[in-house]
Amino acid sequence: MTRYPLIGVLFATTVLAGCASTPQGLDRIQDRASREAVSTVRSGATLIKEAEQQKSQAKAQETYRFAPAMTDSANDYINDAKQARDKGKADNEVRELALTALATFEKAQDHTLVARETLAPSLAHLEVLNSIRADTYYPSEYRAVNEDLDGIIRTLETTGAPASASQTQRQLLLDMHDLEVRTIGFIQLQQIRNRIAAMREAGAEKLIPRSFSTATTALASAEDLISKTPRADAEIAAQREAAKTAADHAQIILAMSNEVLDADKDNAEALVLRIERWLYNIAVALKYPDIRHLPMDEQSRQLAEEIEGVIQR
């Protein structure tokens, strides 16, 4: 998952925003609070209580996540208001600080609604990543997408313009999709991948080219499906089973091929007789005459006909 392009976009967005870290409009809040502090009939103590209520509401709205700078600023103002009150400062000063805190908490909540709506696709995708425990399988990549999301949130808070998140969110969603694909692929296919890798290391490509090719093709098909539709659970389960079956078959063929290659004049007959015994066991189960004197392909043909007859009876 390539993260650097998104970091570059975030940096460029910040530059275009004037490299400002202060959210838009906070200076106007301070000016308005200064004017209102002169005319309001509410006391500083009353305004502090109102600001505390707004603080609780802001916490419930998770403004600390979606409007962190505003929330920090509001907390600073309410703390300053309390200190001014406790030090016996003029009530006008207390009122101004409390009003600024109150308005900033309100602005943080309003912005949080905008941020949630703007970033809804990314937030929904993050929930998917959490549900499949992507952080367990790819912790560094999971941290990266969270850091990028936090960066977009900070930029959005600074600019106050949803359009500022458009390009960066598109890239983030691509990165999230990539992480989802890798996680689902690991969960569903890693054991099969490991088995195929072990067979390749054991020379399966040369010893059993057809069976091994079937297994690798089935795995590639499952990987392709996951890369395109990682949430197609039923289809993925079917493709995974097909890949597992192909890998099982290749593993059996590889083992038998190695057994044949390892055979010599002292154990070659025993190997053939053991294979013949497998057909004979079927004949015994069917109460079929002993036909071991026939070529094995003929034995299998007759036994197959007998089984078909049993099924049709």
ZADO-1210 file (C-alpha; in nm, 4 decimals, padded with zeros to 6 digits):
<atoms>
<atom x="00.0000" y="00.0000" z="00.0000" code="MET" pos="1"/>
<atom x="00.1593" y="00.3275" z="-00.1159" code="THR" pos="2"/>
<atom x="00.1092" y="00.6054" z="00.1304" code="ARG" pos="3"/>
<atom x="00.3482" y="00.8751" z="00.0141" code="TYR" pos="4"/>
<atom x="00.1245" y="01.0262" z="-00.2583" code="PRO" pos="5"/>
<atom x="-00.1484" y="01.0905" z="-00.0019" code="LEU" pos="6"/>
<atom x="00.0968" y="01.2551" z="00.2359" code="ILE" pos="7"/>
<atom x="00.2029" y="01.4801" z="-00.0505" code="GLY" pos="8"/>
<atom x="-00.1554" y="01.5730" z="-00.1272" code="VAL" pos="9"/>
<atom x="-00.2206" y="01.6515" z="00.2381" code="LEU" pos="10"/>
<atom x="00.0893" y="01.8706" z="00.2470" code="PHE" pos="11"/>
<atom x="-00.0139" y="02.0541" z="-00.0676" code="ALA" pos="12"/>
<atom x="-00.3624" y="02.1096" z="00.0712" code="THR" pos="13"/>
<atom x="-00.2160" y="02.2571" z="00.3866" code="THR" pos="14"/>
<atom x="00.0037" y="02.4908" z="00.1826" code="VAL" pos="15"/>
<atom x="-00.2939" y="02.6031" z="-00.0237" code="LEU" pos="16"/>
<atom x="-00.4797" y="02.6713" z="00.2984" code="ALA" pos="17"/>
<atom x="-00.2042" y="02.9133" z="00.3948" code="GLY" pos="18"/>
<atom x="-00.0257" y="02.6702" z="00.6245" code="CYS" pos="19"/>
<atom x="-00.2698" y="02.7789" z="00.8951" code="ALA" pos="20"/>
<atom x="-00.3302" y="02.5479" z="01.1849" code="SER" pos="21"/>
<atom x="-00.6064" y="02.7615" z="01.3365" code="THR" pos="22"/>
<atom x="-00.9569" y="02.6704" z="01.2186" code="PRO" pos="23"/>
<atom x="-01.1408" y="02.9270" z="01.0137" code="GLN" pos="24"/>
<atom x="-01.3648" y="03.1633" z="01.2100" code="GLY" pos="25"/>
<atom x="-01.2179" y="03.1336" z="01.5601" code="LEU" pos="26"/>
<atom x="-01.0999" y="03.4950" z="01.5536" code="ASP" pos="27"/>
<atom x="-01.4541" y="03.6085" z="01.4748" code="ARG" pos="28"/>
<atom x="-01.5819" y="03.4074" z="01.7718" code="ILE" pos="29"/>
<atom x="-01.3459" y="03.5952" z="02.0022" code="GLN" pos="30"/>
<atom x="-01.4526" y="03.9335" z="01.8632" code="ASP" pos="31"/>
<atom x="-01.8197" y="03.8460" z="01.8970" code="ARG" pos="32"/>
<atom x="-01.7705" y="03.7189" z="02.2534" code="ALA" pos="33"/>
<atom x="-01.5920" y="04.0400" z="02.3464" code="SER" pos="34"/>
<atom x="-01.8871" y="04.2486" z="02.2278" code="ARG" pos="35"/>
<atom x="-02.1491" y="04.0187" z="02.3822" code="GLU" pos="36"/>
<atom x="-01.9717" y="04.0161" z="02.7191" code="ALA" pos="37"/>
<atom x="-02.0591" y="04.3845" z="02.7578" code="VAL" pos="38"/>
<atom x="-02.4296" y="04.3474" z="02.6810" code="SER" pos="39"/>
<atom x="-02.5250" y="04.0070" z="02.8255" code="THR" pos="40"/>
<atom x="-02.7254" y="03.9936" z="03.1482" code="VAL" pos="41"/>
<atom x="-02.5858" y="03.6502" z="03.2365" code="ARG" pos="42"/>
<atom x="-02.3105" y="03.6316" z="03.4922" code="SER" pos="43"/>
<atom x="-01.9712" y="03.4773" z="03.4365" code="GLY" pos="44"/>
<atom x="-02.0613" y="03.1878" z="03.6680" code="ALA" pos="45"/>
<atom x="-02.3787" y="03.1168" z="03.4698" code="THR" pos="46"/>
<atom x="-02.1920" y="03.1260" z="03.1410" code="LEU" pos="47"/>
<atom x="-01.9291" y="02.8864" z="03.2756" code="ILE" pos="48"/>
<atom x="-02.2065" y="02.6393" z="03.3626" code="LYS" pos="49"/>
<atom x="-02.3498" y="02.6727" z="03.0116" code="GLU" pos="50"/>
<atom x="-02.0054" y="02.6176" z="02.8645" code="ALA" pos="51"/>
<atom x="-01.9635" y="02.3053" z="03.0794" code="GLU" pos="52"/>
<atom x="-02.2912" y="02.1709" z="02.9401" code="GLN" pos="53"/>
<atom x="-02.1716" y="02.2386" z="02.5872" code="GLN" pos="54"/>
<atom x="-01.8461" y="02.0645" z="02.6720" code="LYS" pos="55"/>
<atom x="-02.0358" y="01.7495" z="02.7724" code="SER" pos="56"/>
<atom x="-02.2384" y="01.7601" z="02.4517" code="GLN" pos="57"/>
<atom x="-01.9234" y="01.8129" z="02.2472" code="ALA" pos="58"/>
<atom x="-01.7610" y="01.5105" z="02.4093" code="LYS" pos="59"/>
<atom x="-02.0651" y="01.2976" z="02.3265" code="ALA" pos="60"/>
<atom x="-02.0418" y="01.4177" z="01.9648" code="GLN" pos="61"/>
<atom x="-01.6700" y="01.3227" z="01.9567" code="GLU" pos="62"/>
<atom x="-01.5575" y="01.6714" z="01.8634" code="THR" pos="63"/>
<atom x="-01.2206" y="01.5761" z="02.0103" code="TYR" pos="64"/>
<atom x="-01.1811" y="01.3512" z="01.7064" code="ARG" pos="65"/>
<atom x="-01.3427" y="01.5543" z="01.4293" code="PHE" pos="66"/>
<atom x="-01.2641" y="01.9065" z="01.5523" code="ALA" pos="67"/>
<atom x="-00.9594" y="01.8589" z="01.7769" code="PRO" pos="68"/>
<atom x="-00.8182" y="02.2107" z="01.7446" code="ALA" pos="69"/>
<atom x="-01.1536" y="02.3726" z="01.8177" code="MET" pos="70"/>
<atom x="-01.2103" y="02.1403" z="02.1120" code="THR" pos="71"/>
<atom x="-00.8668" y="02.2143" z="02.2558" code="ASP" pos="72"/>
<atom x="-00.9246" y="02.5863" z="02.2113" code="SER" pos="73"/>
<atom x="-01.2654" y="02.5677" z="02.3808" code="ALA" pos="74"/>
<atom x="-01.1173" y="02.3717" z="02.6712" code="ASN" pos="75"/>
<atom x="-00.8456" y="02.6337" z="02.7114" code="ASP" pos="76"/>
<atom x="-01.1021" y="02.9129" z="02.7203" code="TYR" pos="77"/>
<atom x="-01.3227" y="02.7425" z="02.9772" code="ILE" pos="78"/>
<atom x="-01.0204" y="02.6717" z="03.1964" code="ASN" pos="79"/>
<atom x="-00.9106" y="03.0342" z="03.1643" code="ASP" pos="80"/>
<atom x="-01.2621" y="03.1485" z="03.2554" code="ALA" pos="81"/>
<atom x="-01.2560" y="02.9355" z="03.5701" code="LYS" pos="82"/>
<atom x="-00.9144" y="03.0664" z="03.6675" code="GLN" pos="83"/>
<atom x="-01.0261" y="03.4260" z="03.6137" code="ALA" pos="84"/>
<atom x="-01.3330" y="03.3607" z="03.8278" code="ARG" pos="85"/>
<atom x="-01.1295" y="03.1939" z="04.1030" code="ASP" pos="86"/>
<atom x="-00.8803" y="03.4824" z="04.1062" code="LYS" pos="87"/>
<atom x="-01.1607" y="03.7348" z="04.1464" code="GLY" pos="88"/>
<atom x="-01.1038" y="03.8997" z="03.8092" code="LYS" pos="89"/>
<atom x="-01.3640" y="04.1387" z="03.6710" code="ALA" pos="90"/>
<atom x="-01.6790" y="03.9518" z="03.5696" code="ASP" pos="91"/>
<atom x="-01.6597" y="04.1082" z="03.2240" code="ASN" pos="92"/>
<atom x="-01.3336" y="03.9174" z="03.1663" code="GLU" pos="93"/>
<atom x="-01.4885" y="03.5942" z="03.2959" code="VAL" pos="94"/>
<atom x="-01.7929" y="03.6446" z="03.0737" code="ARG" pos="95"/>
<atom x="-01.5809" y="03.7029" z="02.7651" code="GLU" pos="96"/>
<atom x="-01.3764" y="03.3873" z="02.8216" code="LEU" pos="97"/>
<atom x="-01.6825" y="03.1750" z="02.9014" code="ALA" pos="98"/>
<atom x="-01.8711" y="03.3074" z="02.5986" code="LEU" pos="99"/>
<atom x="-01.5744" y="03.2283" z="02.3755" code="THR" pos="100"/>
<atom x="-01.5603" y="02.8738" z="02.5156" code="ALA" pos="101"/>
<atom x="-01.9354" y="02.8334" z="02.4708" code="LEU" pos="102"/>
<atom x="-01.9335" y="02.9492" z="02.1091" code="ALA" pos="103"/>
<atom x="-01.6240" y="02.7447" z="02.0258" code="THR" pos="104"/>
<atom x="-01.7808" y="02.4244" z="02.1615" code="PHE" pos="105"/>
<atom x="-02.0895" y="02.4984" z="01.9514" code="GLU" pos="106"/>
<atom x="-01.8771" y="02.5569" z="01.6421" code="LYS" pos="107"/>
<atom x="-01.6876" y="02.2333" z="01.7082" code="ALA" pos="108"/>
<atom x="-02.0154" y="02.0418" z="01.7185" code="GLN" pos="109"/>
<atom x="-02.1399" y="02.2037" z="01.3982" code="ASP" pos="110"/>
<atom x="-01.8128" y="02.1225" z="01.2244" code="HIS" pos="111"/>
<atom x="-01.8230" y="01.7636" z="01.3524" code="THR" pos="112"/>
<atom x="-02.1553" y="01.7117" z="01.1742" code="LEU" pos="113"/>
<atom x="-01.9995" y="01.8417" z="00.8520" code="VAL" pos="114"/>
<atom x="-01.6896" y="01.6258" z="00.8978" code="ALA" pos="115"/>
<atom x="-01.8931" y="01.3115" z="00.9628" code="ARG" pos="116"/>
<atom x="-02.0989" y="01.3709" z="00.6505" code="GLU" pos="117"/>
<atom x="-01.7981" y="01.4594" z="00.4357" code="THR" pos="118"/>
<atom x="-01.5901" y="01.1645" z="00.5537" code="LEU" pos="119"/>
<atom x="-01.8748" y="00.9121" z="00.5718" code="ALA" pos="120"/>
<atom x="-01.7205" y="00.6828" z="00.3049" code="PRO" pos="121"/>
<atom x="-01.3855" y="00.6685" z="00.4855" code="SER" pos="122"/>
<atom x="-01.5451" y="00.6221" z="00.8267" code="LEU" pos="123"/>
<atom x="-01.7600" y="00.3374" z="00.6930" code="ALA" pos="124"/>
<atom x="-01.4567" y="00.1716" z="00.5345" code="HIS" pos="125"/>
<atom x="-01.2640" y="00.2072" z="00.8594" code="LEU" pos="126"/>
<atom x="-01.5427" y="00.0165" z="01.0342" code="GLU" pos="127"/>
<atom x="-01.4991" y="-00.2633" z="00.7803" code="VAL" pos="128"/>
<atom x="-01.1251" y="-00.2729" z="00.8484" code="LEU" pos="129"/>
<atom x="-01.1964" y="-00.2909" z="01.2197" code="ASN" pos="130"/>
<atom x="-01.4475" y="-00.5725" z="01.1720" code="SER" pos="131"/>
<atom x="-01.1915" y="-00.7895" z="00.9887" code="ILE" pos="132"/>
<atom x="-00.9192" y="-00.6958" z="01.2408" code="ARG" pos="133"/>
<atom x="-00.6897" y="-00.5482" z="00.9792" code="ALA" pos="134"/>
<atom x="-00.4774" y="-00.4024" z="01.2580" code="ASP" pos="135"/>
<atom x="-00.3897" y="-00.7569" z="01.3697" code="THR" pos="136"/>
<atom x="-00.2690" y="-00.8725" z="01.0282" code="TYR" pos="137"/>
<atom x="-00.1146" y="-00.5507" z="00.8927" code="TYR" pos="138"/>
<atom x="-00.0593" y="-00.3162" z="01.1893" code="PRO" pos="139"/>
<atom x="00.1693" y="-00.0660" z="01.0155" code="SER" pos="140"/>
<atom x="-00.0636" y="-00.0300" z="00.7163" code="GLU" pos="141"/>
<atom x="-00.3606" y="00.0064" z="00.9504" code="TYR" pos="142"/>
<atom x="-00.1818" y="00.2808" z="01.1431" code="ARG" pos="143"/>
<atom x="-00.0992" y="00.4511" z="00.8137" code="ALA" pos="144"/>
<atom x="-00.4607" y="00.4779" z="00.6983" code="VAL" pos="145"/>
<atom x="-00.5625" y="00.6080" z="01.0410" code="ASN" pos="146"/>
<atom x="-00.2869" y="00.8685" z="01.0310" code="GLU" pos="147"/>
<atom x="-00.3970" y="00.9740" z="00.6836" code="ASP" pos="148"/>
<atom x="-00.7585" y="00.9991" z="00.7981" code="LEU" pos="149"/>
<atom x="-00.6500" y="01.2131" z="01.0925" code="ASP" pos="150"/>
<atom x="-00.4558" y="01.4333" z="00.8510" code="GLY" pos="151"/>
<atom x="-00.7642" y="01.4832" z="00.6352" code="ILE" pos="152"/>
<atom x="-00.9678" y="01.5653" z="00.9464" code="ILE" pos="153"/>
<atom x="-00.7150" y="01.8301" z="01.0500" code="ARG" pos="154"/>
<atom x="-00.7090" y="01.9826" z="00.7018" code="THR" pos="155"/>
<atom x="-01.0875" y="01.9881" z="00.6875" code="LEU" pos="156"/>
<atom x="-01.1035" y="02.1569" z="01.0266" code="GLU" pos="157"/>
<atom x="-00.8502" y="02.4189" z="00.9199" code="THR" pos="158"/>
<atom x="-01.0125" y="02.5030" z="00.5866" code="THR" pos="159"/>
<atom x="-01.3741" y="02.4507" z="00.6852" code="GLY" pos="160"/>
<atom x="-01.4325" y="02.3475" z="00.3232" code="ALA" pos="161"/>
<atom x="-01.5546" y="01.9919" z="00.2460" code="PRO" pos="162"/>
<atom x="-01.4050" y="02.0218" z="-00.1024" code="ALA" pos="163"/>
<atom x="-01.0586" y="02.0293" z="00.0545" code="SER" pos="164"/>
<atom x="-01.1015" y="01.6623" z="00.1511" code="ALA" pos="165"/>
<atom x="-01.2222" y="01.5392" z="-00.1868" code="SER" pos="166"/>
<atom x="-00.8945" y="01.4407" z="-00.3531" code="GLN" pos="167"/>
<atom x="-00.7256" y="01.3124" z="-00.0394" code="THR" pos="168"/>
<atom x="-01.0273" y="01.1048" z="00.0584" code="GLN" pos="169"/>
<atom x="-01.0317" y="00.9369" z="-00.2832" code="ARG" pos="170"/>
<atom x="-00.6708" y="00.8275" z="-00.2338" code="GLN" pos="171"/>
<atom x="-00.7421" y="00.7174" z="00.1224" code="LEU" pos="172"/>
<atom x="-01.0317" y="00.5006" z="00.0058" code="LEU" pos="173"/>
<atom x="-00.7998" y="00.3325" z="-00.2452" code="LEU" pos="174"/>
<atom x="-00.5505" y="00.2622" z="00.0336" code="ASP" pos="175"/>
<atom x="-00.8277" y="00.1281" z="00.2556" code="MET" pos="176"/>
<atom x="-00.9477" y="-00.0991" z="-00.0238" code="HIS" pos="177"/>
<atom x="-00.5931" y="-00.2270" z="-00.0709" code="ASP" pos="178"/>
<atom x="-00.5641" y="-00.3019" z="00.3009" code="LEU" pos="179"/>
<atom x="-00.9025" y="-00.4750" z="00.3026" code="GLU" pos="180"/>
<atom x="-00.7991" y="-00.6904" z="00.0052" code="VAL" pos="181"/>
<atom x="-00.4693" y="-00.7854" z="00.1681" code="ARG" pos="182"/>
<atom x="-00.6392" y="-00.8710" z="00.4956" code="THR" pos="183"/>
<atom x="-00.9148" y="-01.0810" z="00.3389" code="ILE" pos="184"/>
<atom x="-00.6559" y="-01.2485" z="00.1180" code="GLY" pos="185"/>
<atom x="-00.4451" y="-01.3370" z="00.4196" code="PHE" pos="186"/>
<atom x="-00.7409" y="-01.4693" z="00.6175" code="ILE" pos="187"/>
<atom x="-00.8875" y="-01.6742" z="00.3347" code="GLN" pos="188"/>
<atom x="-00.5875" y="-01.7822" z="00.1291" code="LEU" pos="189"/>
<atom x="-00.2621" y="-01.7611" z="00.3232" code="GLN" pos="190"/>
<atom x="-00.2565" y="-02.1280" z="00.4219" code="GLN" pos="191"/>
<atom x="-00.3105" y="-02.2267" z="00.0588" code="ILE" pos="192"/>
<atom x="-00.0397" y="-01.9841" z="-00.0518" code="ARG" pos="193"/>
<atom x="00.2016" y="-02.1361" z="00.1969" code="ASN" pos="194"/>
<atom x="00.1286" y="-02.4889" z="00.0768" code="ARG" pos="195"/>
<atom x="00.1753" y="-02.3945" z="-00.2874" code="ILE" pos="196"/>
<atom x="00.4992" y="-02.2148" z="-00.2013" code="ALA" pos="197"/>
<atom x="00.6224" y="-02.5274" z="-00.0223" code="ALA" pos="198"/>
<atom x="00.5352" y="-02.7443" z="-00.3234" code="MET" pos="199"/>
<atom x="00.7105" y="-02.5021" z="-00.5565" code="ARG" pos="200"/>
<atom x="01.0200" y="-02.5212" z="-00.3382" code="GLU" pos="201"/>
<atom x="00.9977" y="-02.9007" z="-00.3591" code="ALA" pos="202"/>
<atom x="01.0100" y="-02.8856" z="-00.7397" code="GLY" pos="203"/>
<atom x="00.6395" y="-02.9307" z="-00.8145" code="ALA" pos="204"/>
<atom x="00.6549" y="-02.7086" z="-01.1246" code="GLU" pos="205"/>
<atom x="00.8759" y="-02.9669" z="-01.2966" code="LYS" pos="206"/>
<atom x="00.7542" y="-03.2877" z="-01.1313" code="LEU" pos="207"/>
<atom x="00.3782" y="-03.2318" z="-01.1620" code="ILE" pos="208"/>
<atom x="00.3370" y="-02.9382" z="-01.4034" code="PRO" pos="209"/>
<atom x="-00.0303" y="-02.9957" z="-01.4866" code="ARG" pos="210"/>
<atom x="-00.1524" y="-03.0527" z="-01.1319" code="SER" pos="211"/>
<atom x="00.0599" y="-02.7683" z="-00.9974" code="PHE" pos="212"/>
<atom x="-00.0603" y="-02.5321" z="-01.2701" code="SER" pos="213"/>
<atom x="-00.4206" y="-02.6173" z="-01.1843" code="THR" pos="214"/>
<atom x="-00.3542" y="-02.5331" z="-00.8198" code="ALA" pos="215"/>
<atom x="-00.1808" y="-02.2016" z="-00.8931" code="THR" pos="216"/>
<atom x="-00.4520" y="-02.1028" z="-01.1409" code="THR" pos="217"/>
<atom x="-00.7243" y="-02.1733" z="-00.8847" code="ALA" pos="218"/>
<atom x="-00.5383" y="-01.9661" z="-00.6261" code="LEU" pos="219"/>
<atom x="-00.4910" y="-01.6790" z="-00.8710" code="ALA" pos="220"/>
<atom x="-00.8619" y="-01.6872" z="-00.9517" code="SER" pos="221"/>
<atom x="-00.9493" y="-01.6579" z="-00.5822" code="ALA" pos="222"/>
<atom x="-00.7006" y="-01.3726" z="-00.5380" code="GLU" pos="223"/>
<atom x="-00.8440" y="-01.1901" z="-00.8382" code="ASP" pos="224"/>
<atom x="-01.1967" y="-01.2202" z="-00.6999" code="LEU" pos="225"/>
<atom x="-01.0890" y="-01.0837" z="-00.3619" code="ILE" pos="226"/>
<atom x="-00.9031" y="-00.7939" z="-00.5237" code="SER" pos="227"/>
<atom x="-01.2199" y="-00.6895" z="-00.7070" code="LYS" pos="228"/>
<atom x="-01.4925" y="-00.7770" z="-00.4553" code="THR" pos="229"/>
<atom x="-01.3437" y="-00.8465" z="-00.1105" code="PRO" pos="230"/>
<atom x="-01.6907" y="-00.8554" z="00.0489" code="ARG" pos="231"/>
<atom x="-01.8392" y="-01.1217" z="-00.1799" code="ALA" pos="232"/>
<atom x="-01.8326" y="-01.3762" z="00.1014" code="ASP" pos="233"/>
<atom x="-02.0172" y="-01.6623" z="-00.0706" code="ALA" pos="234"/>
<atom x="-01.8215" y="-01.6340" z="-00.3946" code="GLU" pos="235"/>
<atom x="-01.4914" y="-01.6065" z="-00.2081" code="ILE" pos="236"/>
<atom x="-01.5749" y="-01.9152" z="-00.0013" code="ALA" pos="237"/>
<atom x="-01.6454" y="-02.1118" z="-00.3205" code="ALA" pos="238"/>
<atom x="-01.3228" y="-01.9965" z="-00.4876" code="GLN" pos="239"/>
<atom x="-01.1251" y="-02.0668" z="-00.1723" code="ARG" pos="240"/>
<atom x="-01.2626" y="-02.4217" z="-00.1589" code="GLU" pos="241"/>
<atom x="-01.1737" y="-02.4734" z="-00.5246" code="ALA" pos="242"/>
<atom x="-00.8193" y="-02.3496" z="-00.4605" code="ALA" pos="243"/>
<atom x="-00.7866" y="-02.5696" z="-00.1524" code="LYS" pos="244"/>
<atom x="-00.9107" y="-02.8744" z="-00.3425" code="THR" pos="245"/>
<atom x="-00.6651" y="-02.8092" z="-00.6252" code="ALA" pos="246"/>
<atom x="-00.3811" y="-02.7673" z="-00.3753" code="ALA" pos="247"/>
<atom x="-00.4827" y="-03.0888" z="-00.1958" code="ASP" pos="248"/>
<atom x="-00.4809" y="-03.2750" z="-00.5256" code="HIS" pos="249"/>
<atom x="-00.1442" y="-03.1345" z="-00.6292" code="ALA" pos="250"/>
<atom x="00.0038" y="-03.2300" z="-00.2932" code="GLN" pos="251"/>
<atom x="-00.1196" y="-03.5885" z="-00.3292" code="ILE" pos="252"/>
<atom x="00.0071" y="-03.6151" z="-00.6872" code="ILE" pos="253"/>
<atom x="00.3432" y="-03.4726" z="-00.5813" code="LEU" pos="254"/>
<atom x="00.3755" y="-03.7269" z="-00.3012" code="ALA" pos="255"/>
<atom x="00.2832" y="-04.0149" z="-00.5322" code="MET" pos="256"/>
<atom x="00.5185" y="-03.8904" z="-00.8028" code="SER" pos="257"/>
<atom x="00.8039" y="-03.8754" z="-00.5568" code="ASN" pos="258"/>
<atom x="00.7189" y="-04.2260" z="-00.4421" code="GLU" pos="259"/>
<atom x="00.7377" y="-04.3503" z="-00.7998" code="VAL" pos="260"/>
<atom x="01.0642" y="-04.1678" z="-00.8600" code="LEU" pos="261"/>
<atom x="01.2115" y="-04.3112" z="-00.5423" code="ASP" pos="262"/>
<atom x="01.1124" y="-04.6679" z="-00.6313" code="ALA" pos="263"/>
<atom x="01.3757" y="-04.9223" z="-00.7387" code="ASP" pos="264"/>
<atom x="01.3748" y="-05.2866" z="-00.8498" code="LYS" pos="265"/>
<atom x="01.3355" y="-05.4011" z="-00.4907" code="ASP" pos="266"/>
<atom x="01.0151" y="-05.2109" z="-00.4134" code="ASN" pos="267"/>
<atom x="00.8631" y="-05.1306" z="-00.7547" code="ALA" pos="268"/>
<atom x="00.6358" y="-05.4378" z="-00.7484" code="GLU" pos="269"/>
<atom x="00.5143" y="-05.3576" z="-00.3972" code="ALA" pos="270"/>
<atom x="00.4232" y="-05.0074" z="-00.5100" code="LEU" pos="271"/>
<atom x="00.2187" y="-05.1331" z="-00.8055" code="VAL" pos="272"/>
<atom x="00.0461" y="-05.4004" z="-00.5974" code="LEU" pos="273"/>
<atom x="-00.0488" y="-05.1399" z="-00.3376" code="ARG" pos="274"/>
<atom x="-00.2132" y="-04.9273" z="-00.6045" code="ILE" pos="275"/>
<atom x="-00.3881" y="-05.2361" z="-00.7431" code="GLU" pos="276"/>
<atom x="-00.5136" y="-05.3140" z="-00.3935" code="ARG" pos="277"/>
<atom x="-00.7029" y="-04.9866" z="-00.3884" code="TRP" pos="278"/>
<atom x="-00.9119" y="-05.1010" z="-00.6847" code="LEU" pos="279"/>
<atom x="-00.9533" y="-05.4462" z="-00.5335" code="TYR" pos="280"/>
<atom x="-01.0905" y="-05.2961" z="-00.2113" code="ASN" pos="281"/>
<atom x="-01.3658" y="-05.1334" z="-00.4168" code="ILE" pos="282"/>
<atom x="-01.4421" y="-05.4654" z="-00.5874" code="ALA" pos="283"/>
<atom x="-01.4666" y="-05.6417" z="-00.2511" code="VAL" pos="284"/>
<atom x="-01.7054" y="-05.3762" z="-00.1205" code="ALA" pos="285"/>
<atom x="-01.9222" y="-05.4245" z="-00.4309" code="LEU" pos="286"/>
<atom x="-01.8994" y="-05.8062" z="-00.3996" code="LYS" pos="287"/>
<atom x="-01.7603" y="-05.8008" z="-00.7526" code="TYR" pos="288"/>
<atom x="-01.5545" y="-06.0893" z="-00.8941" code="PRO" pos="289"/>
<atom x="-01.1772" y="-06.0699" z="-00.8641" code="ASP" pos="290"/>
<atom x="-01.0590" y="-05.9007" z="-01.1849" code="ILE" pos="291"/>
<atom x="-00.7041" y="-05.8181" z="-01.0831" code="ARG" pos="292"/>
<atom x="-00.5774" y="-06.0123" z="-01.3826" code="HIS" pos="293"/>
<atom x="-00.7063" y="-05.7328" z="-01.6077" code="LEU" pos="294"/>
<atom x="-00.5258" y="-05.4050" z="-01.6851" code="PRO" pos="295"/>
<atom x="-00.6036" y="-05.1404" z="-01.4265" code="MET" pos="296"/>
<atom x="-00.7878" y="-04.9143" z="-01.6696" code="ASP" pos="297"/>
<atom x="-01.0195" y="-05.2056" z="-01.7522" code="GLU" pos="298"/>
<atom x="-01.0663" y="-05.2819" z="-01.3834" code="GLN" pos="299"/>
<atom x="-01.1645" y="-04.9218" z="-01.3157" code="SER" pos="300"/>
<atom x="-01.4060" y="-04.9214" z="-01.6120" code="ARG" pos="301"/>
<atom x="-01.5870" y="-05.2352" z="-01.4971" code="GLN" pos="302"/>
<atom x="-01.6039" y="-05.1191" z="-01.1381" code="LEU" pos="303"/>
<atom x="-01.7408" y="-04.7807" z="-01.2493" code="ALA" pos="304"/>
<atom x="-02.0153" y="-04.9563" z="-01.4490" code="GLU" pos="305"/>
<atom x="-02.1010" y="-05.1697" z="-01.1473" code="GLU" pos="306"/>
<atom x="-02.1255" y="-04.8626" z="-00.9236" code="ILE" pos="307"/>
<atom x="-02.3540" y="-04.6898" z="-01.1752" code="GLU" pos="308"/>
<atom x="-02.5743" y="-04.9982" z="-01.1774" code="GLY" pos="309"/>
<atom x="-02.5946" y="-05.0001" z="-00.7976" code="VAL" pos="310"/>
<atom x="-02.6934" y="-04.6337" z="-00.7952" code="ILE" pos="311"/>
<atom x="-02.9676" y="-04.6883" z="-01.0524" code="GLN" pos="312"/>
<atom x="-03.1232" y="-04.9843" z="-00.8731" code="ARG" pos="313"/>
</atoms>
